[in-house]
Amino acid sequence: MKKRINTSTIALARAFAIAIAFVTPQAFAQSNGFKGVSAGVGLNVAESTSELTSGGTTRQNTDTDNNFKLQLQYNMTLSDSFLLGMGTHIGFGNLKAGTFSRGQARIKDSYALFIAPSYAINSNFLAYGKLAYLNAKALNALGKSINFDNGFGYGVGLQIMYTKNWFGQAELMINQYSDSASANETDKLKNGVYSLTAGYKF
């Protein structure tokens, strides 16, 4: 009787071990292709609006311009289909933000820290939302250099894995920078940014 119980127990343990060995690698199979550290270079196309209120007069203008960005990101798997991304992107090159009689407003030295809740549609396509903290410097309509701190952005995107490591990404972000105020003037800045990025997952 004891031998029969021991034999049954061993057989059950073996079956359980085989099941675990089979299931564990498959558990996050769909999201595992997007897991880990990645880096990418992207092209931004931005429609930026700056507003200057000075001496009781408000002036506002909009420009469309492009620059480049460097993106660094880490994705962690939460389940077979869900991931959470976190990272930064840094802008390279100025963005026009309105042409005024006294000069050209420009955004420069921009960067963002973000989180990106993501859904793996399958092993090749990843849809995500993005929430970002923003920081930038700018030249306003008077040619004065100002800081825009503590801005926020939100957006959506789609990432496609072309191979095990190489991917493409399309994204739309809506960004609102915090107001910059002094004794005599208030500057406001916002933009919508569409970007295409090519990257490598390590």
For each residue, the residues with C-beta under 8 A, 3 or more apart:
1: 4 5
2: 5 6
3: 6 7
4: 1 7 8
5: 1 2 8 9
6: 2 3 9 10
7: 3 4 10 11
8: 4 5 11 12
9: 5 6 12 13
10: 6 7 13 14
11: 7 8 14 15
12: 8 9 15 16
13: 9 10 16 17
14: 10 11 17 18
15: 11 12 18 19
16: 12 13 19 20
17: 13 14 20 21
18: 14 15 21 22
19: 15 16 22 23
20: 16 17 23 24
21: 17 18 24 25
22: 18 19 25 26
23: 19 20 26 27
24: 20 21 27
25: 21 22 29
26: 22 23 29
27: 23 24 80
28: 31 32 35 77 79 80
29: 25 26 32 80 123
30: 33 80 81 120 122 123
31: 28 34 35 77 78 79 80 81 82 83 120
32: 28 29 35 77
33: 30 120 123 124 161 164
34: 31 75 77 83 118 120 126 159 161 201
35: 28 31 32 75 76 77 83
36: 74 75 201 202
37: 72 73 74 201 202
38: 71 72 73 74 75 167 199 200 201 202
39: 70 71 72 73 199 200 202
40: 70 71 73 167 169 197 198 199 200
41: 68 69 70 71 197 198 199
42: 68 69 70 71 89 169 171 195 196 197 198
43: 66 68 69 195 196 197
44: 66 67 68 69 91 95 193 194 195
45: 64 65 66 193 194 195
46: 64 65 66 67 95 107 191 192 193 194
47: 62 63 64 191 192
48: 62 63 64 65 95 96 97 98 107 189 190 191
49: 60 61 62 97 98 189 190 191
50: 60 61 97 98 105 138 140 141 187 188 189
51: 58 59 60 187 188 189
52: 58 59 60 100 105 140 141 142 185 186 187
53: 56 57 58 59 185 186 187
54: 57 59 142 184 185 186
55: 184 185
56: 53
57: 53 54
58: 51 52 53
59: 51 52 53 54 100 141
60: 49 50 51 52 98
61: 49 50 97 98 99 100 105 141
62: 47 48 49 97 98
63: 47 48 95 96 97 98 99 105
64: 45 46 47 48 96
65: 45 46 48 94 95 96 97
66: 43 44 45 46 95
67: 44 46 91 92 93 94 95
68: 41 42 43 44 91 92 93
69: 41 42 43 44 89 90 91 92 195 197
70: 39 40 41 42 89 90 92
71: 38 39 40 41 42 87 88 89 197 199
72: 37 38 39 87 88 89
73: 37 38 39 40 85 86 87 88 116
74: 36 37 38 85 86 87
75: 34 35 36 38 83 84 85 116 118
76: 35 83 84 85
77: 28 31 32 34 35 82 83
78: 31 82 83 84
79: 28 31 82
80: 27 28 29 30 31 120
81: 30 31 119 120
82: 31 77 78 79 117 118 119 120
83: 31 34 35 75 76 77 78 117 118 119 120 126
84: 75 76 78 115 116 117 118
85: 73 74 75 76 114 115 116 117 118 128
86: 73 74 114 115 116
87: 71 72 73 74 113 114 116
88: 71 72 73 111 112 113 114
89: 42 69 70 71 72 111 112 114
90: 69 70 110 111
91: 44 67 68 69 95 107 108 109 110 111 136
92: 67 68 69 70
93: 67 68
94: 65 67 106 107 108
95: 44 46 48 63 65 66 67 91 106 107 108 110 191
96: 48 63 64 65 99 104 105 106
97: 48 49 50 61 62 63 65 105 106 107 138 189 191
98: 48 49 50 60 61 62 63 104 105 141
99: 61 63 96 104 105
100: 52 59 61 103 104 105 141
101:
102: 141 142 143
103: 100 139 141 142 143
104: 96 98 99 100 139
105: 50 52 61 63 96 97 98 99 100 138 139 140 141
106: 94 95 96 97 138 139
107: 46 48 91 94 95 97 110 136 137 138 189 191
108: 91 94 95 136 137 138 139
109: 91 136 137
110: 90 91 95 107 134 135 136 137
111: 88 89 90 91 134 135 136
112: 88 89 132 133 134 135 153
113: 87 88 132 133
114: 85 86 87 88 89 130 131 132 133 153
115: 84 85 86 130 131
116: 73 75 84 85 86 87 128 129 130 131 157
117: 82 83 84 85 128 129
118: 34 75 82 83 84 85 126 127 128 129 159
119: 81 82 83 126 127 128
120: 30 31 33 34 80 81 82 83 123 125 126
121: 125 126 127
122: 30 125
123: 29 30 33 120 161
124: 33 160 161
125: 120 121 122 158 159 160 161
126: 34 83 118 119 120 121 158 159 160 161
127: 118 119 121 156 157 158 159
128: 85 116 117 118 119 156 157 158 159
129: 116 117 118 154 155 156
130: 114 115 116 153 154 155 156 157 171 173
131: 114 115 116 152 153 154
132: 112 113 114 152 153 154 155 173 175
133: 112 113 114 150 151 152
134: 110 111 112 148 150 151 152 153 175 177
135: 110 111 112 147 148 149 150 151
136: 91 107 108 109 110 111 147 148 151 177 189
137: 107 108 109 110 145 146 147 148
138: 50 97 105 106 107 108 145 146 148 187 189
139: 103 104 105 106 108 143 144 145 146
140: 50 52 105 143 144 146 187
141: 50 52 59 61 98 100 102 103 105
142: 52 54 102 103 185
143: 102 103 139 140
144: 139 140
145: 137 138 139
146: 137 138 139 140 180 187
147: 135 136 137 180
148: 134 135 136 137 138 151 177 178 180 187 189
149: 135 178
150: 133 134 135 178
151: 133 134 135 136 148 175 176 177 178 189
152: 131 132 133 134 175 176
153: 112 114 130 131 132 134 173 174 175 176
154: 129 130 131 132 173 174
155: 129 130 132 171 172 173 174 193
156: 127 128 129 130 171 172
157: 116 127 128 130 169 170 171 172
158: 125 126 127 128 169 170 171
159: 34 118 125 126 127 128 167 168 169
160: 124 125 126 167 168 169
161: 33 34 123 124 125 126 164 166 167 201
162: 166 167 168
163: 166
164: 33 161 201
165: 200 201 202
166: 161 162 163 198 199 200 201
167: 38 40 159 160 161 162 198 199 200 201
168: 159 160 162 196 197 198 199
169: 40 42 157 158 159 160 195 196 197 198 199
170: 157 158 194 195 196 197
171: 42 130 155 156 157 158 193 194 195 197
172: 155 156 157 192 193 194 195
173: 130 132 153 154 155 192 193 195
174: 153 154 155 190 192
175: 132 134 151 152 153 190 191 192 193
176: 151 152 153 190
177: 134 136 148 151 188 189 190
178: 148 149 150 151
179: 186 187 188
180: 146 147 148 186 187 188 189
181: 185 186 187
182: 185 186
183:
184: 54 55
185: 52 53 54 55 142 181 182
186: 52 53 54 179 180 181 182
187: 50 51 52 53 138 140 146 148 179 180 181
188: 50 51 177 179 180
189: 48 49 50 51 97 107 136 138 148 151 177 180
190: 48 49 174 175 176 177
191: 46 47 48 49 95 97 107 175
192: 46 47 172 173 174 175
193: 44 45 46 155 171 172 173 175
194: 44 45 46 170 171 172
195: 42 43 44 45 69 169 170 171 172 173
196: 42 43 168 169 170
197: 40 41 42 43 69 71 168 169 170 171
198: 40 41 42 166 167 168 169
199: 38 39 40 41 71 166 167 168 169
200: 38 39 40 165 166 167
201: 34 36 37 38 161 164 165 166 167
202: 36 37 38 39 165
